[in-house]
Amino acid sequence: MPPTLASLVHHTALKLTVRAGEDRLDVPVRWAHVSELADPVPYMEGGELLLITALKLDAEDPVAMRRYVKRLAGAGVVGLGFAIGVNYDDIPAALVDAAAEEGLPLLEVPRRTPFLAISKAVSAAIAADQYRAVTAGFAAQRELTKQALTAGPEGCLAALAGQVDGWAALYDASGAVVATAPEWAGRRAARLTPEVERLRDRPAPASSVVGGPEHEDRIELHSLGTGRRPRAALAVGTAATLGTAERYAVHSAIALLTLTTERSRSLHAAEQRIGAAVLRMLLAGQPDHARAVAGDLYGGLLDAPFRMIVAEQPAGGDPLGALTEAVESAAARSGEAVLVVPEGERLVVLAADGGAAVAACSVHAAALESARAVPEPAGDEDELVVGLSAPVGTVAAAAAYKQAEQALSVARRRGRVLVEHEQVAAGSVLPLLADDAVRAFADGLLRALHEHDATGRGDLVASLRAWLSRHGQWDAAAADLGVHRHTLRYRMRRVEEILGRSLDDPDARMELWLALKATSSSPPGD
């Protein structure tokens, strides 16, 4: 504890007597300062015990003393020491009354007690308090280090919470709570996720103080990591402002957790290199070699059905980084293995079917999809697109990769964020015809028929559509058109003559039907 007026009064060698402000002696004293100026306020910082002999003061003037004392109290002076037997044999009543009226502690200093003795007592008490704080800080650092080495980040958090007499929480890069100490602080920590997300957007190292009626404590947030983007965050909640010893403990925890985070990042980079090798072996049809290389790292993932996720990098921003954080954080929280391999402008992910990582990918894509509902001038072709394969085993990894690529291609064509391969397989092929190249082919194939119809010599396009839709049934198609079946037969012969293709050829019928479907929603080309 820093020195207080009470500790100075109880100092037997100083023999100070309280003459006013008895109820305010527990105020900490930052320094003891001697000044005989009539107005020493410009040289005060607050927290001082001011020592005077009233050499230049009219200490017997009530008006002057009230003004003098009021100025001192307003400047943050915590007490006034008056030496008797120098200029005054006793403290003038005007000064005593002014101090009592203002509530400023007034201490009588006997002649045999030099001001230097008071200054030395304050200085010694401050030094002792600082020494105790440093010693306690080093002890806290040793305990935090021991817990971090033996119990990991959770042990470090528990030790920190005990040192600050409060609680502590660790967040991952996405702002999700990883661990808290004590456990009851989990709900308080979860409410800080928006604040952690804002802190994440600032260059590291960054910190902020959170308070307000919605928070029970004073909370400090600190980013963790040495890179441009924070890798994690630490929250410390206490009932009051941290003291020197508590501050040492917090800084020690920040350093230890940062080391843990950076070590985890190095291990993560090594895991990614192993993951890339495992992926190459799977795609090369070597599942046994992939299992041998993966070992325990990804072994559990390869023993059950998994899905392949392929995401493409847009032109700007860091969407692949955001997707990676979402997937890896979800997998870490659920304790499941996930294989993440960056491939230039692409990201390839192997995740357990039905697991948290796949769910996080879908949630992340849904959030982006909602954001795209707001019209923006930028083109959608530069935005994140994701393809998700069907569940497969290691033997079908190459097929899963192809499925994910196909789904990604469909997502890009449809302006979607994420498309699952099952949706493509279960849906219609017709939406895939919404492509300029397909339309151009269809227009070219049907151009001659449209030109014929434009002369008014028949309705070959409509007749062809009706005949194909009725699977070549003459009577049904003629009824749909309202013509005789012989008229329809004549028109179909004209179609064959103009196109130079036989309608008995199933490939020709298929291409003509798809061409009609591709051009049904737009006018034919000129």
HELIX and SHEET records of a PDB file:
HELIX    1   1 LEU A    5  VAL A    9  1                                   5    
HELIX    2   2 GLU A   22  ARG A   24  5                                   3    
HELIX    3   3 VAL A   41  TYR A   43  5                                   3    
HELIX    4   4 PRO A   62  GLY A   74  1                                  13    
HELIX    5   5 ALA A   93  GLU A  102  1                                  10    
HELIX    6   6 PHE A  115  VAL A  164  1                                  50    
HELIX    7   7 GLU A  183  ALA A  185  5                                   3    
HELIX    8   8 GLY A  186  ALA A  190  1                                   5    
HELIX    9   9 THR A  193  ARG A  200  1                                   8    
HELIX   10  10 THR A  244  LEU A  283  1                                  40    
HELIX   11  11 PRO A  287  LEU A  302  1                                  16    
HELIX   12  12 PRO A  319  SER A  334  1                                  16    
HELIX   13  13 ALA A  356  ARG A  372  1                                  17    
HELIX   14  14 ASP A  380  ASP A  382  5                                   3    
HELIX   15  15 THR A  394  ALA A  396  5                                   3    
HELIX   16  16 ALA A  397  ARG A  414  1                                  18    
HELIX   17  17 HIS A  421  ALA A  426  1                                   6    
HELIX   18  18 LEU A  430  LEU A  433  5                                   4    
HELIX   19  19 ASP A  436  ALA A  454  1                                  19    
HELIX   20  20 LEU A  460  SER A  469  1                                  10    
HELIX   21  21 TRP A  474  LEU A  481  1                                   8    
HELIX   22  22 ARG A  485  LEU A  499  1                                  15    
HELIX   23  23 PRO A  506  ALA A  518  1                                  13    
SHEET    1   A 5 THR A  17  ALA A  20  0                                        
SHEET    2   A 5 LEU A 106  VAL A 109 -1                                        
SHEET    3   A 5 GLY A  79  ALA A  83  1                                        
SHEET    4   A 5 GLU A  48  ILE A  52  1                                        
SHEET    5   A 5 TRP A  31  VAL A  34  1                                        
SHEET    1   B 5 VAL A 177  ALA A 181  0                                        
SHEET    2   B 5 TRP A 167  TYR A 171 -1                                        
SHEET    3   B 5 ALA A 232  THR A 238 -1                                        
SHEET    4   B 5 ARG A 218  LEU A 224 -1                                        
SHEET    5   B 5 SER A 207  VAL A 210 -1                                        
SHEET    1   C 5 VAL A 338  GLU A 343  0                                        
SHEET    2   C 5 ARG A 346  ALA A 352 -1                                        
SHEET    3   C 5 PHE A 306  GLU A 312 -1                                        
SHEET    4   C 5 VAL A 385  LEU A 388 -1                                        
SHEET    5   C 5 LEU A 418  GLU A 420  1                                        
END                                                                             
